[in-house]
Amino acid sequence: MTYSIPYIILLTLFGLCAFLYEKTENEEKRQHITLFSITLFFLFFAFRGYIYSDWVIYSDSFRNVEWEDIFNITNTKAKAVIREPGFTALMWLCSLVTREYAFLVITITTIDTFLFVRFLRRWNIKNIAFAFMLFITFGGIGLMFNALRNQLAIFIFLNALEYIYEKKALRYFSLCFLALCFHASSILFFPLYFFLGHKINKWVFLTLIIGFFIFYISQISILQIFISATGMGGALGEKATLYTETYATARALSPTGTLEKMGLTLLVFLYYGKMTEDRTTILLINSLILYYFFYYVFGEFRELSSRLSLLFEYSYWVLWIRLMGMFSIQNNRRLYGGLFFLYCLYVTALAYKLPIQEYDNLLLGGKSQTERMKIFYKTYEDEN
């Protein structure tokens, strides 16, 4: 619970800003609230200390990056590791100023904040503080702290989505290619141009989500289905089976998380007709389907499921806000927002239990890399 306190404070501030934004009709006050929220978002993430685990790898890469590395897609020490040229180039450019890892984080967060706010504004999300509250509750903290390459790719992709419904293929694919330069998983974004903007029947939507969930709780292996369907046998089949047995994990079923996901599904289903009058919402609903697909169908591989579903978690950050717009009565909207804030508070309070998740800020005298490294190794020693 102690580790959760800074995150709870941040969530509460965004929740308060979201409430004040909805309460006032004064545009100047709304602009001040929005500016404060964006500043708070930037300061919290840009000047964070050495939190979570991936900073250990990224700081080492940044400390040793050279110009030639931009052209080496694979790591000489680990051939299976892909080094995306866009991210390597960004690290190299930052290294020309300083080799201090904090500078790289500040630079990346500046880019992220600009791209995220631009996306929200382009999608007509006026209450930016509410979007930030959703972001930090649903995947945003892990994304910002532990996935520097992935976050850049996702935020670039978010700004490409508008070109699907505008039918500007060249701009869309150009941004997807740019995202690919920062993370290899962006290859999944390319085919989305051809179907993400197509509206499906609401019953098909509901059936797909329920089907994914049933598949998840059935304990059926997606890899074993693939092996059977393709007739894969011999050494390849045995290796695939061994991979499943080695890396598959028990599929946990969280009552709260399940209620949350099914609740969102039901609300989208009930307001499907009204929501899809806006073509941009169709893209979000189809993205939600992809989010649930990767979350549930690949659930036996926890890390893979988490990484792939994260690519489409942006649908969460916007759909909950779009649902609020379905309530015409102001008091109902405030009640919805208040109850949702309490749920976000509950999720946040339970989410941070490890010493590596302890938040500190460099502007307020955060712990040094040496201190955080000791915490990092002690955390994993205690877990093992």
Phi, psi and omega per residue, in radians:
M1 nan -0.627 -3.104
T2 -1.058 -0.719 -3.119
Y3 -1.156 -0.363 -3.097
S4 -1.391 -0.318 -2.975
I5 -0.975 -0.862 3.136
P6 -1.049 -0.646 -3.133
Y7 -1.238 -0.623 3.083
I8 -1.154 -0.719 3.108
I9 -1.082 -0.788 3.119
L10 -1.064 -0.807 3.133
L11 -1.049 -0.753 -3.126
T12 -1.114 -0.710 3.116
L13 -1.119 -0.745 3.096
F14 -1.164 -0.677 3.101
G15 -1.099 -0.716 3.105
L16 -1.137 -0.744 3.113
C17 -1.108 -0.704 3.123
A18 -1.104 -0.710 3.122
F19 -1.147 -0.811 -3.126
L20 -1.124 -0.606 3.118
Y21 -1.106 -0.770 -3.134
E22 -1.226 -0.540 -3.062
K23 -1.301 -0.658 -3.071
T24 -1.558 2.611 3.052
E25 -1.863 -0.082 -3.100
N26 -1.345 2.067 -3.065
E27 -1.163 -0.606 3.132
E28 -1.137 -0.741 3.101
K29 -1.125 -0.677 3.115
R30 -1.089 -0.671 3.113
Q31 -1.141 -0.678 3.116
H32 -1.144 -0.727 3.119
I33 -1.092 -0.752 -3.141
T34 -1.130 -0.767 3.128
L35 -1.096 -0.735 3.112
F36 -1.084 -0.744 -3.119
S37 -1.108 -0.772 3.141
I38 -1.133 -0.722 3.117
T39 -1.101 -0.769 3.122
L40 -1.079 -0.766 3.107
F41 -1.016 -0.825 -3.103
F42 -1.138 -0.834 -3.099
L43 -1.116 -0.651 -3.113
F44 -1.152 -0.743 -3.066
F45 -1.576 -0.661 -3.050
A46 -1.225 -0.601 -3.064
F47 -1.913 0.409 3.099
R48 -1.136 2.773 3.063
G49 -1.429 -2.779 -3.073
Y50 -1.585 1.460 -2.962
I51 -1.880 2.671 -3.098
Y52 1.191 -2.613 -2.978
S53 -2.111 -0.576 -2.998
D54 -1.200 -0.275 3.119
W55 -1.064 -0.457 3.141
V56 -1.073 -0.787 -3.138
I57 -1.280 -0.794 -3.077
Y58 -1.139 -0.694 -3.136
S59 -1.146 -0.654 3.103
D60 -1.169 -0.735 3.115
S61 -1.097 -0.734 -3.126
F62 -1.162 -0.648 -3.114
R63 -1.167 -0.480 -3.041
N64 -1.973 0.063 -3.063
V65 -1.148 2.446 3.101
E66 -2.296 2.875 -3.113
W67 -0.965 -0.720 -3.077
E68 -1.129 -0.425 -3.095
D69 -1.117 -0.433 -3.129
I70 -1.066 -0.533 -3.067
F71 -1.712 0.024 3.095
N72 -1.832 1.754 -3.080
I73 -1.199 -0.606 -3.141
T74 -1.826 2.671 3.124
N75 -1.419 2.302 -3.096
T76 -1.119 -0.478 -3.131
K77 -1.528 -0.509 -3.134
A78 -2.382 1.718 -3.033
K79 -1.087 -0.462 -3.098
A80 -1.356 -0.212 -3.111
V81 -1.524 2.172 3.127
I82 -1.651 2.314 3.065
R83 -1.943 1.860 -3.110
E84 -1.189 2.289 -3.044
P85 -1.108 -0.580 -3.135
G86 -1.120 -0.782 -3.138
F87 -1.212 -0.692 3.110
T88 -1.091 -0.708 3.117
A89 -1.117 -0.693 3.116
L90 -1.120 -0.759 3.104
M91 -1.063 -0.759 -3.116
W92 -1.102 -0.748 3.121
L93 -1.073 -0.742 3.122
C94 -1.153 -0.598 -3.126
S95 -1.162 -0.362 3.088
L96 -1.191 -0.402 3.110
V97 -1.564 -0.887 3.132
T98 -2.846 2.703 3.074
R99 -1.644 0.158 3.123
E100 -1.306 2.115 -3.061
Y101 -1.007 -0.591 -3.121
A102 -1.028 -0.583 3.137
F103 -1.150 -0.685 3.090
L104 -1.077 -0.759 -3.140
V105 -1.105 -0.764 3.128
I106 -1.077 -0.748 3.140
T107 -1.091 -0.833 -3.120
I108 -1.134 -0.717 -3.138
T109 -1.148 -0.608 3.074
T110 -1.067 -0.810 3.107
I111 -1.104 -0.799 -3.130
D112 -1.036 -0.810 -3.091
T113 -1.089 -0.770 3.110
F114 -1.064 -0.832 -3.099
L115 -1.164 -0.694 -3.125
F116 -1.156 -0.838 -3.131
V117 -1.125 -0.693 3.093
R118 -1.048 -0.774 3.105
F119 -1.031 -0.833 -3.112
L120 -1.082 -0.727 -3.139
R121 -1.189 -0.720 3.129
R122 -1.125 -0.465 3.134
W123 -1.727 0.324 3.013
N124 1.050 0.626 3.035
I125 -1.598 1.815 -3.069
K126 -1.437 -0.669 -3.107
N127 -1.488 1.449 -3.076
I128 -1.092 -0.636 -3.122
A129 -1.081 -0.671 3.114
F130 -1.125 -0.711 3.114
A131 -1.113 -0.701 3.108
F132 -1.136 -0.661 3.113
M133 -1.082 -0.747 3.092
L134 -1.163 -0.696 -3.110
F135 -1.036 -0.859 -3.082
I136 -1.287 -0.363 3.106
T137 -1.403 -0.704 -3.033
F138 -1.968 1.409 2.958
G139 1.512 -0.234 -3.018
G140 -1.197 -0.660 -3.119
I141 -1.119 -0.874 3.126
G142 -1.078 -0.672 3.130
L143 -1.097 -0.809 -3.071
M144 -1.289 -0.615 -3.056
F145 -1.538 -0.481 -2.916
N146 -2.204 0.179 -3.070
A147 -2.604 1.171 -3.058
L148 -1.042 -0.767 -3.128
R149 -1.214 -0.805 -3.081
N150 -1.092 -0.699 -3.093
Q151 -1.120 -0.702 3.108
L152 -1.092 -0.772 3.134
A153 -1.080 -0.750 -3.118
I154 -1.157 -0.776 -3.122
F155 -1.177 -0.584 3.042
I156 -1.134 -0.778 3.140
F157 -1.078 -0.676 3.125
L158 -0.999 -0.592 3.132
N159 -1.462 -0.086 3.049
A160 -1.610 -0.357 -3.053
L161 -0.995 -0.642 -3.092
E162 -1.068 -0.449 -3.100
Y163 -1.389 -0.127 3.033
I164 -1.281 -0.907 -3.116
Y165 -1.338 -0.327 3.038
E166 -1.490 -0.109 3.125
K167 0.983 0.849 3.076
K168 -1.981 1.436 -2.999
A169 -1.068 -0.738 -3.075
L170 -1.070 -0.784 3.135
R171 -1.143 -0.706 -3.132
Y172 -1.090 -0.902 -3.087
F173 -1.195 -0.509 3.096
S174 -1.139 -0.770 3.123
L175 -1.220 -0.620 3.072
C176 -1.106 -0.683 3.098
F177 -1.146 -0.680 3.085
L178 -1.092 -0.743 3.100
A179 -1.083 -0.657 3.124
L180 -1.099 -0.498 3.105
C181 -1.215 -0.230 -3.140
F182 -1.903 -0.440 3.082
H183 -2.758 2.297 -3.044
A184 -1.105 -0.458 -3.132
S185 -1.105 -0.281 -3.133
S186 -1.150 -0.165 3.071
I187 -1.037 -0.464 3.129
L188 -1.213 -0.341 -3.091
F189 -1.311 -0.492 -3.024
F190 -1.020 -0.898 -3.105
P191 -1.224 -0.217 -3.087
L192 -1.115 -0.415 -3.131
Y193 -0.993 -0.531 -2.987
F194 -1.537 -0.233 -3.119
F195 -2.477 -0.225 -3.059
L196 -1.130 -0.468 -3.099
G197 -1.606 0.060 -3.110
H198 -1.572 2.251 -3.140
K199 -1.344 2.343 3.063
I200 -1.938 2.881 3.106
N201 -1.155 2.506 -3.081
K202 -1.123 -0.491 3.103
W203 -1.256 -0.575 3.057
V204 -1.154 -0.748 3.077
F205 -0.966 -0.891 -3.102
L206 -1.119 -0.749 -3.128
T207 -1.088 -0.719 3.132
L208 -1.086 -0.813 -3.102
I209 -1.120 -0.806 3.131
I210 -1.104 -0.687 3.116
G211 -1.070 -0.754 3.114
F212 -1.077 -0.733 -3.113
F213 -1.157 -0.744 3.115
I214 -1.087 -0.716 3.092
F215 -1.034 -0.715 -3.113
Y216 -1.103 -0.837 -3.074
I217 -1.386 -0.214 -3.140
S218 -1.326 -0.266 -3.115
Q219 1.178 0.293 3.076
I220 -1.263 2.466 -3.126
S221 -1.613 2.166 3.102
I222 -1.152 -0.585 3.135
L223 -1.222 -0.681 3.114
Q224 -1.177 -0.612 3.067
I225 -1.112 -0.742 3.121
F226 -1.095 -0.721 3.132
I227 -1.081 -0.781 -3.128
S228 -1.179 -0.717 -3.074
A229 -1.200 -0.596 -3.102
T230 -1.616 -0.106 -3.124
G231 1.192 0.423 -3.113
M232 -1.171 2.206 -3.130
G233 -2.373 -2.931 3.080
G234 1.112 -2.541 -3.057
A235 -1.110 -0.714 -3.125
L236 -1.115 -0.750 3.125
G237 -1.107 -0.711 3.129
E238 -1.167 -0.676 3.109
K239 -1.150 -0.709 3.122
A240 -1.112 -0.707 3.114
T241 -1.151 -0.735 3.111
L242 -1.094 -0.694 3.106
Y243 -1.048 -0.755 -3.141
T244 -1.090 -0.806 -3.104
E245 -1.171 -0.556 -3.080
T246 -1.383 -0.762 -2.988
Y247 -1.825 -0.219 3.136
A248 -1.187 2.502 3.120
T249 -2.179 2.829 3.114
A250 -1.117 2.385 -3.103
R251 -1.501 1.826 -3.129
A252 -1.287 2.527 3.120
L253 -2.124 1.783 3.138
S254 -1.501 2.096 3.119
P255 -1.004 -0.756 -3.127
T256 -1.176 -0.812 3.139
G257 -1.106 -0.679 3.118
T258 -1.159 -0.750 3.114
L259 -1.078 -0.709 3.122
E260 -1.083 -0.828 -3.098
K261 -1.197 -0.743 3.135
M262 -1.243 -0.549 3.082
G263 -1.116 -0.774 3.103
L264 -1.116 -0.737 3.121
T265 -1.037 -0.797 -3.119
L266 -1.129 -0.748 -3.137
L267 -1.120 -0.752 3.095
V268 -1.085 -0.722 3.129
F269 -1.077 -0.786 -3.098
L270 -1.157 -0.620 -3.105
Y271 -1.832 0.320 -3.006
Y272 -0.968 -0.852 -3.102
G273 -1.058 -0.829 -3.115
K274 -1.193 -0.690 -3.098
M275 -1.183 -0.667 -3.071
T276 -1.416 0.065 2.981
E277 -1.138 -0.465 3.044
D278 -1.618 2.059 -3.049
R279 -1.108 -0.477 -3.140
T280 -1.185 -0.530 3.136
T281 -1.195 -0.506 3.079
I282 -1.028 -0.746 3.120
L283 -1.083 -0.690 -3.123
L284 -1.191 -0.723 3.141
I285 -1.141 -0.740 3.090
N286 -1.159 -0.576 3.060
S287 -1.166 -0.638 3.097
L288 -1.100 -0.685 3.085
I289 -1.047 -0.764 3.118
L290 -1.144 -0.653 3.099
Y291 -1.046 -0.853 -3.136
Y292 -1.181 -0.597 3.119
F293 -1.046 -0.911 -3.109
F294 -1.230 -0.575 -3.129
Y295 -1.197 -0.793 -3.041
Y296 -1.574 -0.830 -3.023
V297 -1.199 -0.578 3.105
F298 -1.752 0.374 -3.045
G299 -1.078 -0.395 -3.141
E300 -1.209 -0.392 3.083
F301 -1.898 1.599 -2.951
R302 -0.987 -0.804 -3.096
E303 -1.168 -0.779 3.124
L304 -1.106 -0.784 3.116
S305 -1.045 -0.747 -3.133
S306 -1.135 -0.768 -3.099
R307 -1.165 -0.761 -3.082
L308 -1.297 -0.721 -3.142
S309 -1.173 -0.523 3.120
L310 -1.037 -0.509 -3.139
L311 -1.079 -0.420 -3.058
F312 -2.086 0.234 -3.126
E313 -1.256 -0.217 3.075
Y314 -1.005 -0.465 3.119
S315 -1.053 -0.596 3.096
Y316 -1.089 -0.749 -3.019
W317 -1.151 -0.409 -3.067
V318 -1.894 -0.661 -3.069
L319 -1.087 -0.668 3.111
W320 -1.083 -0.603 3.104
I321 -1.266 -0.733 3.099
R322 -1.056 -0.622 3.110
L323 -1.139 -0.635 3.090
M324 -1.049 -0.611 3.132
G325 -1.185 -0.239 3.122
M326 -1.318 -0.322 3.137
F327 -1.538 2.025 -3.101
S328 -1.380 -0.460 -3.115
I329 -1.517 2.214 -3.048
Q330 -1.018 -0.752 -3.116
N331 -1.105 -0.618 3.100
N332 -1.160 -0.641 3.108
R333 -1.157 -0.719 3.138
R334 -1.184 -0.671 3.096
L335 -1.107 -0.775 3.097
Y336 -1.025 -0.827 -3.133
G337 -1.122 -0.700 -3.138
G338 -1.143 -0.804 3.123
L339 -1.130 -0.666 -3.140
F340 -1.186 -0.651 3.084
F341 -1.061 -0.755 3.127
L342 -1.079 -0.654 3.097
Y343 -1.165 -0.765 3.109
C344 -1.057 -0.658 3.108
L345 -1.113 -0.736 3.126
Y346 -1.098 -0.807 3.139
V347 -1.088 -0.772 -3.101
T348 -1.153 -0.703 -3.111
A349 -1.094 -0.499 -3.090
L350 -1.705 -0.099 -2.951
A351 -1.490 -0.318 -2.977
Y352 -2.118 1.785 -3.042
K353 -2.166 -0.187 -3.049
L354 -1.755 2.557 3.109
P355 -1.015 -0.566 -3.134
I356 -1.202 -0.247 3.132
Q357 -1.576 -0.039 3.134
E358 -1.074 2.162 -3.079
Y359 -1.508 2.383 2.874
D360 -2.512 2.818 -3.031
N361 -2.156 2.309 -3.080
L362 -1.115 -0.483 3.119
L363 -1.233 -0.374 -3.113
L364 -1.886 0.311 3.102
G365 1.448 0.918 -3.135
G366 -1.183 2.897 -3.133
K367 -1.148 2.630 3.127
S368 -1.297 2.946 3.093
Q369 -1.066 -0.659 -3.141
T370 -1.086 -0.788 3.128
E371 -1.112 -0.761 -3.118
R372 -1.207 -0.547 3.104
M373 -1.132 -0.699 3.088
K374 -1.084 -0.732 3.112
I375 -1.120 -0.716 3.138
F376 -1.025 -0.906 -3.097
Y377 -1.208 -0.639 3.132
K378 -1.159 -0.651 3.136
T379 -1.057 -0.807 -3.093
Y380 -1.341 -0.454 3.027
E381 -1.191 -0.729 -3.137
D382 -1.156 -0.633 -3.135
E383 -1.192 -0.580 -3.120
N384 -1.544 nan nan
